[in-house]
């Protein structure tokens, strides 16, 4: 699967987990997940390439315990290193 497709899957998964996604030009200096006013956010740095943006989103998803409560596409599971118990 192409990186851009994985990025779209990761963003859809983030939104399913309640993240608001915002793309901003941060000059390659930032981005990632945060929470304020009770809302979870993922800021994508539009100065970064899709691989780096995917890593930003995956970093947020890896630290969210709710990731284990939803269905995650198999290739994204592999990228996130999610192991499900039987």
PyMOL Python script that loads the backbone (N, CA, C, O; Angstrom):
from pymol import cmd

cmd.read_pdbstr("""\
ATOM      1  N   UNK A   1       0.843  -1.175   0.000  1.00  0.00           N
ATOM      2  CA  UNK A   1       0.000   0.000   0.000  1.00  0.00           C
ATOM      3  C   UNK A   1       0.887   1.236   0.000  1.00  0.00           C
ATOM      4  O   UNK A   1       1.938   1.258   0.641  1.00  0.00           O
ATOM      5  N   UNK A   2       0.465   2.241  -0.707  1.00  0.00           N
ATOM      6  CA  UNK A   2       1.236   3.467  -0.795  1.00  0.00           C
ATOM      7  C   UNK A   2       1.153   4.282   0.486  1.00  0.00           C
ATOM      8  O   UNK A   2       0.174   4.201   1.228  1.00  0.00           O
ATOM      9  N   UNK A   3       2.173   5.052   0.729  1.00  0.00           N
ATOM     10  CA  UNK A   3       2.264   5.870   1.928  1.00  0.00           C
ATOM     11  C   UNK A   3       1.068   6.806   2.065  1.00  0.00           C
ATOM     12  O   UNK A   3       0.534   6.968   3.162  1.00  0.00           O
ATOM     13  N   UNK A   4       0.645   7.419   0.972  1.00  0.00           N
ATOM     14  CA  UNK A   4      -0.476   8.359   1.039  1.00  0.00           C
ATOM     15  C   UNK A   4      -1.753   7.635   1.452  1.00  0.00           C
ATOM     16  O   UNK A   4      -2.553   8.181   2.213  1.00  0.00           O
ATOM     17  N   UNK A   5      -1.953   6.420   0.963  1.00  0.00           N
ATOM     18  CA  UNK A   5      -3.125   5.642   1.364  1.00  0.00           C
ATOM     19  C   UNK A   5      -3.062   5.307   2.857  1.00  0.00           C
ATOM     20  O   UNK A   5      -4.066   5.410   3.561  1.00  0.00           O
ATOM     21  N   UNK A   6      -1.895   4.911   3.332  1.00  0.00           N
ATOM     22  CA  UNK A   6      -1.730   4.640   4.762  1.00  0.00           C
ATOM     23  C   UNK A   6      -1.971   5.894   5.586  1.00  0.00           C
ATOM     24  O   UNK A   6      -2.566   5.828   6.662  1.00  0.00           O
ATOM     25  N   UNK A   7      -1.514   7.032   5.087  1.00  0.00           N
ATOM     26  CA  UNK A   7      -1.744   8.298   5.786  1.00  0.00           C
ATOM     27  C   UNK A   7      -3.238   8.565   5.901  1.00  0.00           C
ATOM     28  O   UNK A   7      -3.713   8.971   6.961  1.00  0.00           O
ATOM     29  N   UNK A   8      -3.986   8.342   4.820  1.00  0.00           N
ATOM     30  CA  UNK A   8      -5.440   8.548   4.862  1.00  0.00           C
ATOM     31  C   UNK A   8      -6.096   7.591   5.862  1.00  0.00           C
ATOM     32  O   UNK A   8      -7.001   7.985   6.598  1.00  0.00           O
ATOM     33  N   UNK A   9      -5.645   6.349   5.887  1.00  0.00           N
ATOM     34  CA  UNK A   9      -6.184   5.389   6.858  1.00  0.00           C
ATOM     35  C   UNK A   9      -5.867   5.824   8.286  1.00  0.00           C
ATOM     36  O   UNK A   9      -6.720   5.743   9.170  1.00  0.00           O
ATOM     37  N   UNK A  10      -4.651   6.279   8.504  1.00  0.00           N
ATOM     38  CA  UNK A  10      -4.247   6.722   9.845  1.00  0.00           C
ATOM     39  C   UNK A  10      -5.065   7.935  10.280  1.00  0.00           C
ATOM     40  O   UNK A  10      -5.483   8.022  11.434  1.00  0.00           O
ATOM     41  N   UNK A  11      -5.293   8.863   9.364  1.00  0.00           N
ATOM     42  CA  UNK A  11      -6.094  10.042   9.696  1.00  0.00           C
ATOM     43  C   UNK A  11      -7.539   9.661   9.995  1.00  0.00           C
ATOM     44  O   UNK A  11      -8.142  10.198  10.924  1.00  0.00           O
ATOM     45  N   UNK A  12      -8.097   8.738   9.215  1.00  0.00           N
ATOM     46  CA  UNK A  12      -9.464   8.273   9.468  1.00  0.00           C
ATOM     47  C   UNK A  12      -9.550   7.580  10.827  1.00  0.00           C
ATOM     48  O   UNK A  12     -10.532   7.745  11.551  1.00  0.00           O
ATOM     49  N   UNK A  13      -8.529   6.812  11.169  1.00  0.00           N
ATOM     50  CA  UNK A  13      -8.485   6.138  12.465  1.00  0.00           C
ATOM     51  C   UNK A  13      -8.387   7.160  13.592  1.00  0.00           C
ATOM     52  O   UNK A  13      -9.051   7.019  14.619  1.00  0.00           O
ATOM     53  N   UNK A  14      -7.573   8.174  13.408  1.00  0.00           N
ATOM     54  CA  UNK A  14      -7.458   9.235  14.412  1.00  0.00           C
ATOM     55  C   UNK A  14      -8.812   9.918  14.623  1.00  0.00           C
ATOM     56  O   UNK A  14      -9.219  10.171  15.757  1.00  0.00           O
ATOM     57  N   UNK A  15      -9.493  10.207  13.537  1.00  0.00           N
ATOM     58  CA  UNK A  15     -10.806  10.846  13.655  1.00  0.00           C
ATOM     59  C   UNK A  15     -11.798   9.917  14.352  1.00  0.00           C
ATOM     60  O   UNK A  15     -12.632  10.375  15.133  1.00  0.00           O
ATOM     61  N   UNK A  16     -11.713   8.619  14.076  1.00  0.00           N
ATOM     62  CA  UNK A  16     -12.583   7.652  14.748  1.00  0.00           C
ATOM     63  C   UNK A  16     -12.324   7.640  16.251  1.00  0.00           C
ATOM     64  O   UNK A  16     -13.234   7.399  17.044  1.00  0.00           O
ATOM     65  N   UNK A  17     -11.086   7.900  16.634  1.00  0.00           N
ATOM     66  CA  UNK A  17     -10.729   7.958  18.057  1.00  0.00           C
ATOM     67  C   UNK A  17     -11.052   9.311  18.693  1.00  0.00           C
ATOM     68  O   UNK A  17     -10.793   9.526  19.877  1.00  0.00           O
ATOM     69  N   UNK A  18     -11.616  10.214  17.901  1.00  0.00           N
ATOM     70  CA  UNK A  18     -12.035  11.499  18.462  1.00  0.00           C
ATOM     71  C   UNK A  18     -11.059  12.638  18.271  1.00  0.00           C
ATOM     72  O   UNK A  18     -11.254  13.712  18.838  1.00  0.00           O
ATOM     73  N   UNK A  19     -10.020  12.435  17.492  1.00  0.00           N
ATOM     74  CA  UNK A  19      -9.060  13.500  17.220  1.00  0.00           C
ATOM     75  C   UNK A  19      -9.619  14.439  16.156  1.00  0.00           C
ATOM     76  O   UNK A  19     -10.208  13.994  15.172  1.00  0.00           O
ATOM     77  N   UNK A  20      -9.433  15.708  16.356  1.00  0.00           N
ATOM     78  CA  UNK A  20      -9.653  16.685  15.296  1.00  0.00           C
ATOM     79  C   UNK A  20      -8.307  16.812  14.588  1.00  0.00           C
ATOM     80  O   UNK A  20      -7.265  16.907  15.237  1.00  0.00           O
ATOM     81  N   UNK A  21      -8.333  16.815  13.278  1.00  0.00           N
ATOM     82  CA  UNK A  21      -7.092  16.883  12.506  1.00  0.00           C
ATOM     83  C   UNK A  21      -7.007  18.242  11.855  1.00  0.00           C
ATOM     84  O   UNK A  21      -7.951  18.709  11.218  1.00  0.00           O
ATOM     85  N   UNK A  22      -5.861  18.868  12.025  1.00  0.00           N
ATOM     86  CA  UNK A  22      -5.653  20.190  11.437  1.00  0.00           C
ATOM     87  C   UNK A  22      -4.298  20.196  10.736  1.00  0.00           C
ATOM     88  O   UNK A  22      -3.280  19.807  11.308  1.00  0.00           O
ATOM     89  N   UNK A  23      -4.311  20.641   9.497  1.00  0.00           N
ATOM     90  CA  UNK A  23      -3.066  20.730   8.739  1.00  0.00           C
ATOM     91  C   UNK A  23      -2.619  22.182   8.726  1.00  0.00           C
ATOM     92  O   UNK A  23      -3.371  23.078   8.343  1.00  0.00           O
ATOM     93  N   UNK A  24      -1.387  22.396   9.149  1.00  0.00           N
ATOM     94  CA  UNK A  24      -0.824  23.743   9.243  1.00  0.00           C
ATOM     95  C   UNK A  24       0.594  23.748   8.690  1.00  0.00           C
ATOM     96  O   UNK A  24       1.300  22.743   8.774  1.00  0.00           O
ATOM     97  N   UNK A  25       1.003  24.851   8.136  1.00  0.00           N
ATOM     98  CA  UNK A  25       2.386  25.032   7.725  1.00  0.00           C
ATOM     99  C   UNK A  25       3.184  25.394   8.981  1.00  0.00           C
ATOM    100  O   UNK A  25       3.057  26.494   9.518  1.00  0.00           O
ATOM    101  N   UNK A  26       4.002  24.454   9.432  1.00  0.00           N
ATOM    102  CA  UNK A  26       4.815  24.673  10.623  1.00  0.00           C
ATOM    103  C   UNK A  26       6.298  24.689  10.287  1.00  0.00           C
ATOM    104  O   UNK A  26       7.146  24.661  11.179  1.00  0.00           O
ATOM    105  N   UNK A  27       6.601  24.735   9.012  1.00  0.00           N
ATOM    106  CA  UNK A  27       7.974  24.857   8.567  1.00  0.00           C
ATOM    107  C   UNK A  27       8.857  23.669   8.895  1.00  0.00           C
ATOM    108  O   UNK A  27      10.081  23.799   8.934  1.00  0.00           O
ATOM    109  N   UNK A  28       8.256  22.518   9.130  1.00  0.00           N
ATOM    110  CA  UNK A  28       9.047  21.339   9.461  1.00  0.00           C
ATOM    111  C   UNK A  28       9.488  21.293  10.910  1.00  0.00           C
ATOM    112  O   UNK A  28      10.283  20.435  11.294  1.00  0.00           O
ATOM    113  N   UNK A  29       8.975  22.215  11.720  1.00  0.00           N
ATOM    114  CA  UNK A  29       9.442  22.333  13.099  1.00  0.00           C
ATOM    115  C   UNK A  29       8.534  21.673  14.122  1.00  0.00           C
ATOM    116  O   UNK A  29       8.861  21.659  15.308  1.00  0.00           O
ATOM    117  N   UNK A  30       7.418  21.132  13.702  1.00  0.00           N
ATOM    118  CA  UNK A  30       6.531  20.617  14.732  1.00  0.00           C
ATOM    119  C   UNK A  30       5.405  19.774  14.194  1.00  0.00           C
ATOM    120  O   UNK A  30       5.488  19.187  13.115  1.00  0.00           O
ATOM    121  N   UNK A  31       4.366  19.735  14.967  1.00  0.00           N
ATOM    122  CA  UNK A  31       3.220  18.912  14.654  1.00  0.00           C
ATOM    123  C   UNK A  31       3.129  17.789  15.660  1.00  0.00           C
ATOM    124  O   UNK A  31       3.993  17.629  16.521  1.00  0.00           O
ATOM    125  N   UNK A  32       2.069  17.014  15.537  1.00  0.00           N
ATOM    126  CA  UNK A  32       1.860  15.898  16.443  1.00  0.00           C
ATOM    127  C   UNK A  32       0.559  16.050  17.188  1.00  0.00           C
ATOM    128  O   UNK A  32      -0.302  16.845  16.810  1.00  0.00           O
ATOM    129  N   UNK A  33       0.423  15.284  18.244  1.00  0.00           N
ATOM    130  CA  UNK A  33      -0.824  15.239  18.999  1.00  0.00           C
ATOM    131  C   UNK A  33      -0.735  16.078  20.271  1.00  0.00           C
ATOM    132  O   UNK A  33       0.323  16.239  20.878  1.00  0.00           O
ATOM    133  N   UNK A  34      -1.895  16.601  20.637  1.00  0.00           N
ATOM    134  CA  UNK A  34      -2.012  17.307  21.906  1.00  0.00           C
ATOM    135  C   UNK A  34      -3.480  17.302  22.311  1.00  0.00           C
ATOM    136  O   UNK A  34      -4.350  16.901  21.537  1.00  0.00           O
ATOM    137  N   UNK A  35      -3.737  17.742  23.506  1.00  0.00           N
ATOM    138  CA  UNK A  35      -5.110  17.858  23.989  1.00  0.00           C
ATOM    139  C   UNK A  35      -5.255  19.199  24.691  1.00  0.00           C
ATOM    140  O   UNK A  35      -4.439  19.562  25.539  1.00  0.00           O
ATOM    141  N   UNK A  36      -6.297  19.924  24.329  1.00  0.00           N
ATOM    142  CA  UNK A  36      -6.630  21.135  25.070  1.00  0.00           C
ATOM    143  C   UNK A  36      -8.126  21.346  25.030  1.00  0.00           C
ATOM    144  O   UNK A  36      -8.809  20.998  24.066  1.00  0.00           O
ATOM    145  N   UNK A  37      -8.614  21.932  26.117  1.00  0.00           N
ATOM    146  CA  UNK A  37     -10.046  22.147  26.321  1.00  0.00           C
ATOM    147  C   UNK A  37     -10.842  20.858  26.123  1.00  0.00           C
ATOM    148  O   UNK A  37     -11.938  20.866  25.564  1.00  0.00           O
ATOM    149  N   UNK A  38     -10.262  19.746  26.596  1.00  0.00           N
ATOM    150  CA  UNK A  38     -10.940  18.468  26.544  1.00  0.00           C
ATOM    151  C   UNK A  38     -11.060  17.847  25.165  1.00  0.00           C
ATOM    152  O   UNK A  38     -11.796  16.877  24.987  1.00  0.00           O
ATOM    153  N   UNK A  39     -10.356  18.384  24.197  1.00  0.00           N
ATOM    154  CA  UNK A  39     -10.430  17.861  22.825  1.00  0.00           C
ATOM    155  C   UNK A  39      -9.046  17.394  22.379  1.00  0.00           C
ATOM    156  O   UNK A  39      -8.039  18.053  22.636  1.00  0.00           O
ATOM    157  N   UNK A  40      -9.019  16.247  21.708  1.00  0.00           N
ATOM    158  CA  UNK A  40      -7.761  15.702  21.196  1.00  0.00           C
ATOM    159  C   UNK A  40      -7.535  16.255  19.790  1.00  0.00           C
ATOM    160  O   UNK A  40      -8.454  16.323  18.974  1.00  0.00           O
ATOM    161  N   UNK A  41      -6.297  16.645  19.533  1.00  0.00           N
ATOM    162  CA  UNK A  41      -5.920  17.229  18.237  1.00  0.00           C
ATOM    163  C   UNK A  41      -4.698  16.533  17.671  1.00  0.00           C
ATOM    164  O   UNK A  41      -3.820  16.088  18.409  1.00  0.00           O
ATOM    165  N   UNK A  42      -4.654  16.445  16.352  1.00  0.00           N
ATOM    166  CA  UNK A  42      -3.437  16.064  15.629  1.00  0.00           C
ATOM    167  C   UNK A  42      -3.145  17.210  14.673  1.00  0.00           C
ATOM    168  O   UNK A  42      -3.962  17.542  13.814  1.00  0.00           O
ATOM    169  N   UNK A  43      -1.987  17.802  14.829  1.00  0.00           N
ATOM    170  CA  UNK A  43      -1.537  18.854  13.924  1.00  0.00           C
ATOM    171  C   UNK A  43      -0.541  18.248  12.947  1.00  0.00           C
ATOM    172  O   UNK A  43       0.503  17.731  13.345  1.00  0.00           O
ATOM    173  N   UNK A  44      -0.876  18.319  11.662  1.00  0.00           N
ATOM    174  CA  UNK A  44       0.018  17.835  10.619  1.00  0.00           C
ATOM    175  C   UNK A  44       0.795  19.012  10.059  1.00  0.00           C
ATOM    176  O   UNK A  44       0.211  20.030   9.687  1.00  0.00           O
ATOM    177  N   UNK A  45       2.069  18.876  10.000  1.00  0.00           N
ATOM    178  CA  UNK A  45       2.915  19.915   9.432  1.00  0.00           C
ATOM    179  C   UNK A  45       2.945  19.729   7.915  1.00  0.00           C
ATOM    180  O   UNK A  45       3.542  18.775   7.415  1.00  0.00           O
ATOM    181  N   UNK A  46       2.306  20.633   7.193  1.00  0.00           N
ATOM    182  CA  UNK A  46       2.227  20.497   5.738  1.00  0.00           C
ATOM    183  C   UNK A  46       3.572  20.719   5.051  1.00  0.00           C
ATOM    184  O   UNK A  46       3.690  20.500   3.845  1.00  0.00           O
ATOM    185  N   UNK A  47       4.583  21.151   5.798  1.00  0.00           N
ATOM    186  CA  UNK A  47       5.926  21.284   5.240  1.00  0.00           C
ATOM    187  C   UNK A  47       6.614  19.923   5.131  1.00  0.00           C
ATOM    188  O   UNK A  47       7.629  19.787   4.448  1.00  0.00           O
ATOM    189  N   UNK A  48       6.055  18.918   5.810  1.00  0.00           N
ATOM    190  CA  UNK A  48       6.665  17.591   5.804  1.00  0.00           C
ATOM    191  C   UNK A  48       6.133  16.753   4.654  1.00  0.00           C
ATOM    192  O   UNK A  48       5.049  17.015   4.132  1.00  0.00           O
ATOM    193  N   UNK A  49       6.898  15.751   4.268  1.00  0.00           N
ATOM    194  CA  UNK A  49       6.446  14.837   3.216  1.00  0.00           C
ATOM    195  C   UNK A  49       5.469  13.820   3.819  1.00  0.00           C
ATOM    196  O   UNK A  49       5.363  13.725   5.042  1.00  0.00           O
ATOM    197  N   UNK A  50       4.757  13.060   2.982  1.00  0.00           N
ATOM    198  CA  UNK A  50       3.759  12.116   3.494  1.00  0.00           C
ATOM    199  C   UNK A  50       4.313  11.077   4.474  1.00  0.00           C
ATOM    200  O   UNK A  50       3.616  10.681   5.408  1.00  0.00           O
ATOM    201  N   UNK A  51       5.538  10.638   4.276  1.00  0.00           N
ATOM    202  CA  UNK A  51       6.131   9.665   5.209  1.00  0.00           C
ATOM    203  C   UNK A  51       6.264  10.282   6.596  1.00  0.00           C
ATOM    204  O   UNK A  51       5.931   9.645   7.596  1.00  0.00           O
ATOM    205  N   UNK A  52       6.743  11.503   6.658  1.00  0.00           N
ATOM    206  CA  UNK A  52       6.907  12.182   7.951  1.00  0.00           C
ATOM    207  C   UNK A  52       5.555  12.506   8.577  1.00  0.00           C
ATOM    208  O   UNK A  52       5.401  12.411   9.794  1.00  0.00           O
ATOM    209  N   UNK A  53       4.581  12.886   7.763  1.00  0.00           N
ATOM    210  CA  UNK A  53       3.241  13.148   8.280  1.00  0.00           C
ATOM    211  C   UNK A  53       2.627  11.863   8.836  1.00  0.00           C
ATOM    212  O   UNK A  53       1.993  11.878   9.891  1.00  0.00           O
ATOM    213  N   UNK A  54       2.817  10.759   8.124  1.00  0.00           N
ATOM    214  CA  UNK A  54       2.314   9.471   8.593  1.00  0.00           C
ATOM    215  C   UNK A  54       2.919   9.136   9.948  1.00  0.00           C
ATOM    216  O   UNK A  54       2.219   8.651  10.837  1.00  0.00           O
ATOM    217  N   UNK A  55       4.190   9.387  10.110  1.00  0.00           N
ATOM    218  CA  UNK A  55       4.839   9.114  11.402  1.00  0.00           C
ATOM    219  C   UNK A  55       4.250   9.990  12.507  1.00  0.00           C
ATOM    220  O   UNK A  55       4.101   9.530  13.639  1.00  0.00           O
ATOM    221  N   UNK A  56       3.910  11.248  12.198  1.00  0.00           N
ATOM    222  CA  UNK A  56       3.277  12.116  13.195  1.00  0.00           C
ATOM    223  C   UNK A  56       1.959  11.513  13.679  1.00  0.00           C
ATOM    224  O   UNK A  56       1.694  11.456  14.879  1.00  0.00           O
ATOM    225  N   UNK A  57       1.143  11.068  12.733  1.00  0.00           N
ATOM    226  CA  UNK A  57      -0.162  10.508  13.088  1.00  0.00           C
ATOM    227  C   UNK A  57       0.016   9.180  13.827  1.00  0.00           C
ATOM    228  O   UNK A  57      -0.645   8.942  14.838  1.00  0.00           O
ATOM    229  N   UNK A  58       0.890   8.330  13.337  1.00  0.00           N
ATOM    230  CA  UNK A  58       1.119   7.039  13.982  1.00  0.00           C
ATOM    231  C   UNK A  58       1.643   7.203  15.401  1.00  0.00           C
ATOM    232  O   UNK A  58       1.293   6.423  16.287  1.00  0.00           O
ATOM    233  N   UNK A  59       2.454   8.184  15.616  1.00  0.00           N
ATOM    234  CA  UNK A  59       2.967   8.461  16.959  1.00  0.00           C
ATOM    235  C   UNK A  59       1.812   8.761  17.918  1.00  0.00           C
ATOM    236  O   UNK A  59       1.805   8.293  19.056  1.00  0.00           O
ATOM    237  N   UNK A  60       0.851   9.535  17.455  1.00  0.00           N
ATOM    238  CA  UNK A  60      -0.324   9.843  18.279  1.00  0.00           C
ATOM    239  C   UNK A  60      -1.150   8.588  18.529  1.00  0.00           C
ATOM    240  O   UNK A  60      -1.597   8.353  19.652  1.00  0.00           O
ATOM    241  N   UNK A  61      -1.355   7.784  17.498  1.00  0.00           N
ATOM    242  CA  UNK A  61      -2.184   6.589  17.630  1.00  0.00           C
ATOM    243  C   UNK A  61      -1.551   5.563  18.559  1.00  0.00           C
ATOM    244  O   UNK A  61      -2.255   4.892  19.315  1.00  0.00           O
ATOM    245  N   UNK A  62      -0.246   5.437  18.509  1.00  0.00           N
ATOM    246  CA  UNK A  62       0.452   4.456  19.358  1.00  0.00           C
ATOM    247  C   UNK A  62       0.282   4.757  20.841  1.00  0.00           C
ATOM    248  O   UNK A  62       0.271   3.841  21.663  1.00  0.00           O
ATOM    249  N   UNK A  63       0.151   6.020  21.183  1.00  0.00           N
ATOM    250  CA  UNK A  63       0.072   6.388  22.600  1.00  0.00           C
ATOM    251  C   UNK A  63      -1.357   6.458  23.118  1.00  0.00           C
ATOM    252  O   UNK A  63      -1.570   6.713  24.303  1.00  0.00           O
ATOM    253  N   UNK A  64      -2.340   6.237  22.250  1.00  0.00           N
ATOM    254  CA  UNK A  64      -3.735   6.307  22.661  1.00  0.00           C
ATOM    255  C   UNK A  64      -4.233   4.901  22.988  1.00  0.00           C
ATOM    256  O   UNK A  64      -4.334   4.066  22.090  1.00  0.00           O
ATOM    257  N   UNK A  65      -4.548   4.621  24.257  1.00  0.00           N
ATOM    258  CA  UNK A  65      -4.989   3.274  24.627  1.00  0.00           C
ATOM    259  C   UNK A  65      -6.287   2.849  23.936  1.00  0.00           C
ATOM    260  O   UNK A  65      -6.563   1.654  23.837  1.00  0.00           O
ATOM    261  N   UNK A  66      -7.073   3.791  23.465  1.00  0.00           N
ATOM    262  CA  UNK A  66      -8.331   3.463  22.788  1.00  0.00           C
ATOM    263  C   UNK A  66      -8.103   2.789  21.435  1.00  0.00           C
ATOM    264  O   UNK A  66      -9.046   2.261  20.845  1.00  0.00           O
ATOM    265  N   UNK A  67      -6.879   2.801  20.943  1.00  0.00           N
ATOM    266  CA  UNK A  67      -6.573   2.170  19.649  1.00  0.00           C
ATOM    267  C   UNK A  67      -6.911   0.677  19.696  1.00  0.00           C
ATOM    268  O   UNK A  67      -7.204   0.074  18.663  1.00  0.00           O
ATOM    269  N   UNK A  68      -6.870   0.081  20.895  1.00  0.00           N
ATOM    270  CA  UNK A  68      -7.156  -1.346  21.037  1.00  0.00           C
ATOM    271  C   UNK A  68      -8.654  -1.644  21.080  1.00  0.00           C
ATOM    272  O   UNK A  68      -9.057  -2.807  21.100  1.00  0.00           O
ATOM    273  N   UNK A  69      -9.471  -0.603  21.093  1.00  0.00           N
ATOM    274  CA  UNK A  69     -10.919  -0.778  21.192  1.00  0.00           C
ATOM    275  C   UNK A  69     -11.632  -0.679  19.852  1.00  0.00           C
ATOM    276  O   UNK A  69     -12.838  -0.912  19.776  1.00  0.00           O
ATOM    277  N   UNK A  70     -10.910  -0.340  18.802  1.00  0.00           N
ATOM    278  CA  UNK A  70     -11.529  -0.167  17.485  1.00  0.00           C
ATOM    279  C   UNK A  70     -10.871  -1.107  16.481  1.00  0.00           C
ATOM    280  O   UNK A  70      -9.788  -1.643  16.717  1.00  0.00           O
ATOM    281  N   UNK A  71     -11.555  -1.289  15.360  1.00  0.00           N
ATOM    282  CA  UNK A  71     -10.976  -2.061  14.270  1.00  0.00           C
ATOM    283  C   UNK A  71     -10.006  -1.189  13.496  1.00  0.00           C
ATOM    284  O   UNK A  71     -10.351  -0.093  13.052  1.00  0.00           O
ATOM    285  N   UNK A  72      -8.801  -1.685  13.342  1.00  0.00           N
ATOM    286  CA  UNK A  72      -7.751  -0.959  12.625  1.00  0.00           C
ATOM    287  C   UNK A  72      -7.385  -1.793  11.403  1.00  0.00           C
ATOM    288  O   UNK A  72      -7.177  -3.000  11.522  1.00  0.00           O
ATOM    289  N   UNK A  73      -7.305  -1.166  10.230  1.00  0.00           N
ATOM    290  CA  UNK A  73      -6.931  -1.924   9.027  1.00  0.00           C
ATOM    291  C   UNK A  73      -5.609  -2.676   9.237  1.00  0.00           C
ATOM    292  O   UNK A  73      -4.702  -2.170   9.897  1.00  0.00           O
ATOM    293  N   UNK A  74      -5.507  -3.884   8.674  1.00  0.00           N
ATOM    294  CA  UNK A  74      -4.335  -4.739   8.914  1.00  0.00           C
ATOM    295  C   UNK A  74      -2.985  -4.079   8.639  1.00  0.00           C
ATOM    296  O   UNK A  74      -2.063  -4.220   9.442  1.00  0.00           O
ATOM    297  N   UNK A  75      -2.850  -3.366   7.531  1.00  0.00           N
ATOM    298  CA  UNK A  75      -1.546  -2.757   7.238  1.00  0.00           C
ATOM    299  C   UNK A  75      -1.212  -1.652   8.228  1.00  0.00           C
ATOM    300  O   UNK A  75      -0.047  -1.439   8.560  1.00  0.00           O
ATOM    301  N   UNK A  76      -2.234  -0.952   8.695  1.00  0.00           N
ATOM    302  CA  UNK A  76      -2.004   0.083   9.705  1.00  0.00           C
ATOM    303  C   UNK A  76      -1.661  -0.561  11.049  1.00  0.00           C
ATOM    304  O   UNK A  76      -0.819  -0.049  11.786  1.00  0.00           O
ATOM    305  N   UNK A  77      -2.316  -1.685  11.367  1.00  0.00           N
ATOM    306  CA  UNK A  77      -1.965  -2.427  12.588  1.00  0.00           C
ATOM    307  C   UNK A  77      -0.489  -2.793  12.576  1.00  0.00           C
ATOM    308  O   UNK A  77       0.214  -2.636  13.573  1.00  0.00           O
ATOM    309  N   UNK A  78      -0.037  -3.279  11.435  1.00  0.00           N
ATOM    310  CA  UNK A  78       1.360  -3.682  11.309  1.00  0.00           C
ATOM    311  C   UNK A  78       2.288  -2.487  11.506  1.00  0.00           C
ATOM    312  O   UNK A  78       3.298  -2.590  12.202  1.00  0.00           O
ATOM    313  N   UNK A  79       1.952  -1.370  10.903  1.00  0.00           N
ATOM    314  CA  UNK A  79       2.768  -0.163  11.032  1.00  0.00           C
ATOM    315  C   UNK A  79       2.801   0.335  12.478  1.00  0.00           C
ATOM    316  O   UNK A  79       3.827   0.818  12.957  1.00  0.00           O
ATOM    317  N   UNK A  80       1.671   0.211  13.158  1.00  0.00           N
ATOM    318  CA  UNK A  80       1.569   0.672  14.548  1.00  0.00           C
ATOM    319  C   UNK A  80       2.112  -0.358  15.529  1.00  0.00           C
ATOM    320  O   UNK A  80       2.266  -0.079  16.718  1.00  0.00           O
ATOM    321  N   UNK A  81       2.402  -1.561  15.013  1.00  0.00           N
ATOM    322  CA  UNK A  81       2.876  -2.675  15.836  1.00  0.00           C
ATOM    323  C   UNK A  81       1.847  -3.030  16.912  1.00  0.00           C
ATOM    324  O   UNK A  81       2.172  -3.208  18.086  1.00  0.00           O
ATOM    325  N   UNK A  82       0.593  -3.125  16.462  1.00  0.00           N
ATOM    326  CA  UNK A  82      -0.506  -3.491  17.355  1.00  0.00           C
ATOM    327  C   UNK A  82      -0.679  -4.992  17.298  1.00  0.00           C
ATOM    328  O   UNK A  82      -0.805  -5.585  16.227  1.00  0.00           O
ATOM    329  N   UNK A  83      -0.681  -5.588  18.466  1.00  0.00           N
ATOM    330  CA  UNK A  83      -0.918  -7.035  18.555  1.00  0.00           C
ATOM    331  C   UNK A  83      -2.217  -7.235  19.294  1.00  0.00           C
ATOM    332  O   UNK A  83      -2.421  -6.710  20.388  1.00  0.00           O
ATOM    333  N   UNK A  84      -3.082  -7.995  18.684  1.00  0.00           N
ATOM    334  CA  UNK A  84      -4.382  -8.306  19.288  1.00  0.00           C
ATOM    335  C   UNK A  84      -4.322  -9.701  19.899  1.00  0.00           C
ATOM    336  O   UNK A  84      -3.741 -10.622  19.325  1.00  0.00           O
ATOM    337  N   UNK A  85      -4.933  -9.841  21.073  1.00  0.00           N
ATOM    338  CA  UNK A  85      -4.999 -11.168  21.674  1.00  0.00           C
ATOM    339  C   UNK A  85      -6.181 -11.921  21.087  1.00  0.00           C
ATOM    340  O   UNK A  85      -7.161 -11.323  20.643  1.00  0.00           O
ATOM    341  N   UNK A  86      -6.070 -13.228  21.092  1.00  0.00           N
ATOM    342  CA  UNK A  86      -7.126 -14.073  20.513  1.00  0.00           C
ATOM    343  C   UNK A  86      -8.307 -14.196  21.433  1.00  0.00           C
ATOM    344  O   UNK A  86      -9.281 -14.871  21.100  1.00  0.00           O
TER     345      UNK A  86
END
""", "prot")
cmd.dss("prot")
cmd.show_as("cartoon", "prot")
cmd.util.cbc("prot")
cmd.orient("prot")
